[in-house]
Amino acid sequence: MGISTVEEGSPGKEQQAAGLGILLQIMMLVLSFVLGHVLRRHRFYYLPEASASLLIGLIVGGLANISDTETSIRAWFNFHEEFFFLFLLPPIIFQSGFSLPPKPFFSNFGAIVTFAILGTFIASVVTGVLVYLGGLMYLMYRLPFVECLMFGALISATDPVTVLSIFQELGTDMNLYALVFGESVLNDAMAISLYRTMSLVRSHVSSGQNFFMVIIRFLETFVGSMSAGVGVGFTSALLFKYAGLDIDNLQNLECCLFVLFPYFSYMLAEGLSLSGIVSILFTGIVMKHYTYPNLSENSQRFVSAFFHLISSLAETFTFIYMGFDIAMEKHSWSHVGFIFFSILFIGVARATNVFSCAYLVNSVRPVHRQIPLNHQKALWYSGLRGAMAFALALQSVHDLPEGHGQTIFTATTAIVVLTVLLIGGSTGTMLGALQVVGDGHDGHLGEIFEGNNGYVAPTYNEDGTTGNRFKMKLKELHKSTASFSALDRNYLTPFFTSQNGDDGEDDDPMPSSTNGGFHDHSQPQ
């Protein structure tokens, strides 16, 4: 967060204003954490912690407007999206990858990748096309087609912070939790890659309208970023395995190096014009699986607590600022139709995403592992929009012409507030109505995840046998994930981890860190 100077003030006055601004921010953070603890302790699910942080920001911003102190307050809160992407988002995304519950995640990996990559692409395109058609039919403010696709990409970034925290409190099925958690982690990376690809296409609109080139550019960004992240993660694993840092007098150095590697991965990708978000996400996944077991026990406890701490602070501050900025920013409320129809269109796009991908996954899985309809509805309902969509919309104000970016930003902030406050607050009721809570024969959060359990949900008959050849290919792909597990167990883990770390990691059914697995309160962005 940049603290700007107060014009025509002495250095002493400027320092005093900055101090008061930082004090106000600390007070809001303290209030958010205390209020969130009280709400969680009393099991008051109608106002989740993220919603409480958002409301605190809204109230403070509203009071600043009423009291005519907006200019001085704005000087204290001179926040830019660059700060969000470079300082707030990296620890949140790394923590998301680092705390992935391994066995539920990897046993549902095919479904998660389908929802996160194919599903996000479907949702982005459907939203963009519907918004464009709505403009052609004069239902809403008309935007060029590429800008509609940019809006579809940024608004497809889901942020189920409130949903996941309530999932944990109520003891929802662990496979459903893994699907929502894993989708949201990979979804952010997919959405930002899509947004930047569409932005690049727009800037070269005369020569870049070839659909094939769009796909190539996206794959270059996504695969390149993923490779950079995995490479940095493997490098860190080898360093910690062979450098001999796991002795008492070198633990400080060990922890410092471990903390620096994620930021190295992020900045490497950004410096190569790739996606730092994608890179640091896969660095988190690789470092948890291969680097973390090579640390000493004290260092393991420290880095787990450290990343949990800074991601919680960054996440809470982000929601506070979102509320504050929504209250104080100049919005383009003249295009109410754009906001209204955008909300309808993202609901349709989310349904298209979830139910089409679920059908695809169920066509490959055996009957006892299929995703039941009530879980599909819960997935659809959990598609809240949050910090990533907000930050990309803030960036679109600079990327797009006067008026276009402002309209997208206003619509996005309205969607974020509505989904976080209304949908987030009704999540507990929704879970009860869908009967995905307290179903004794299913696996639940907090229970030990044994073997490679799949869904033991109510079964239903398979549909017709159309597309058998396609299904056979998908089943072969499904078998290849099992062969990757064998490759990891027999070759990768022994090569990249020390023997004692390998054994501990392999035997532990849940992540050993305090911030990992289903007992963690943190969530992905």
ZIVEN-V7450 format. One record per residue. PSI is psi in degrees with one decimal (NA if undefined). Layout:
psi
PSI
PSI
This chain:
psi
124.4
130.7
110.2
160.9
153.8
125.4
144.3
30.2
153.5
160.0
-36.2
-43.1
-39.3
-43.1
-37.7
-42.0
-42.5
-41.6
-42.2
-37.8
-45.7
-38.3
-43.8
-40.8
-41.1
-41.1
-40.7
-38.5
-45.5
-45.4
-39.9
-45.2
-41.8
-45.9
-40.4
-39.7
-43.7
-44.1
-41.1
-38.5
-37.6
8.4
43.9
93.3
-6.0
-13.3
83.5
168.0
-40.3
-40.4
-39.7
-43.2
-42.3
-43.2
-38.5
-45.1
-41.8
-43.9
-45.5
-43.1
-40.9
-42.4
-36.6
-38.3
-43.1
-38.7
9.3
30.7
23.5
-39.8
-43.4
-38.6
-42.9
-34.8
-34.7
-31.7
42.8
83.7
138.6
152.4
-24.6
-38.4
-40.2
-48.2
-32.3
-25.8
-40.4
-42.1
-40.6
-47.9
-31.5
-47.2
-42.7
-43.4
-35.9
-47.2
-36.8
-31.7
13.0
127.2
114.8
-51.4
-47.5
-35.9
-50.4
-25.7
-22.0
20.2
-41.9
-43.5
-40.6
-45.0
-39.0
-48.4
-41.2
-41.0
-60.9
-44.0
-42.6
-38.0
-44.3
-47.4
-40.1
-47.4
-44.2
-45.0
-47.3
-43.7
-43.7
-40.9
-40.0
-45.4
-37.6
-37.4
-40.1
-33.3
7.7
26.3
-24.1
174.3
131.4
130.6
153.0
156.8
-43.8
-37.6
-32.9
-39.9
-34.8
-42.9
-42.0
-37.8
-47.0
-33.3
-8.5
-3.3
106.3
152.6
75.7
49.2
-47.5
-38.7
-46.1
-39.7
-37.3
-34.9
-45.4
-43.0
-39.3
-9.7
53.0
160.9
132.3
-27.8
-39.4
-42.7
-44.6
-38.0
-48.1
-44.5
-52.5
-40.7
-43.9
-33.4
-52.8
-25.8
-41.1
-45.8
-41.5
-44.3
-43.9
-33.9
-42.2
-44.1
-46.6
-33.8
-45.7
-36.0
-39.3
-41.1
-40.9
-39.3
-18.1
48.2
-28.3
-31.4
-0.1
25.6
0.6
121.3
-37.2
-39.7
-33.5
-46.1
-43.4
-44.6
-40.4
-45.0
-37.2
-46.0
-49.4
-50.3
-39.5
-43.2
-43.0
-42.2
-41.5
-44.4
-45.5
-40.5
-44.0
-40.3
-45.4
-38.0
-43.4
-36.8
-44.7
-39.0
-48.7
-23.2
-40.0
-11.0
-13.1
44.8
-6.9
49.0
159.5
-47.0
0.1
11.2
-33.9
-44.1
-41.5
-47.5
-41.2
-45.3
-41.6
-40.4
-31.9
-29.3
-44.1
-42.9
-33.3
-43.7
-44.3
-49.5
-30.4
-47.9
-43.7
-40.0
-26.1
11.2
33.3
-166.1
112.5
-30.9
-47.7
-42.9
-49.1
-27.5
-49.8
-27.6
-41.7
-44.2
-46.3
-42.5
-34.3
-39.1
-34.5
-39.4
-42.8
-43.3
-18.7
-7.4
157.5
162.4
-42.4
-41.0
-36.1
-44.9
-40.3
-50.8
-33.5
-48.4
-37.9
-50.1
-32.6
-40.5
-54.0
-30.2
-37.4
-43.3
-46.4
-41.6
-46.6
-43.9
-37.6
-44.9
-36.7
-47.5
-37.9
-46.5
-42.8
-45.0
-36.6
-38.7
-30.0
-20.2
151.4
121.8
155.6
73.4
-1.4
-22.6
63.5
-34.3
-36.0
-42.1
-48.2
-50.6
-29.2
-40.6
-43.5
-43.6
-38.1
-28.6
-43.4
-43.4
-39.6
-40.9
-42.4
-43.6
-57.4
-49.8
-33.0
-41.8
-36.7
-39.5
-41.5
-44.4
-44.4
-24.9
-17.3
-36.7
150.8
163.3
-41.2
-11.7
7.9
153.3
114.9
162.9
-36.3
-31.0
-36.4
-40.9
-38.4
-39.1
-43.7
-43.2
-26.1
7.7
57.5
156.9
143.1
-131.9
-40.2
-46.6
-40.6
-46.8
-40.6
-36.7
-38.5
-38.0
-32.5
-23.7
-35.3
-30.6
-29.6
162.0
163.6
127.2
-46.9
-53.7
-36.9
-38.7
-44.2
-41.1
-43.6
-44.6
-41.2
-44.3
-39.3
-41.6
-41.2
-47.7
-45.5
-44.4
-42.4
-44.8
-49.2
-55.3
-43.0
-40.1
-22.5
9.8
-42.9
-44.3
-41.2
-45.1
-38.5
-41.5
-35.4
-5.1
45.8
15.1
135.4
23.2
100.3
-29.5
-7.7
162.5
136.8
163.3
141.8
-19.3
159.8
129.7
111.2
139.1
-142.4
52.3
144.1
-153.9
134.0
42.8
169.4
132.5
160.2
161.0
145.0
150.9
-172.4
173.9
29.9
146.6
39.0
-38.0
-42.5
-40.4
-38.2
-40.1
-40.2
-37.7
-36.0
-40.4
-39.5
-39.6
-31.1
-28.4
-35.0
-38.6
-31.9
-38.0
-40.9
-40.7
-42.7
-45.4
-39.3
-27.1
-54.3
-49.7
-46.0
-32.2
-39.8
-14.1
154.8
159.3
-41.3
-36.9
-36.6
-45.5
-44.8
-39.8
-35.7
-34.2
-26.0
116.3
-19.1
158.6
140.2
-15.6
157.1
-22.4
0.2
167.0
-157.4
-6.8
0.1
139.8
-17.8
166.9
165.2
160.5
NA
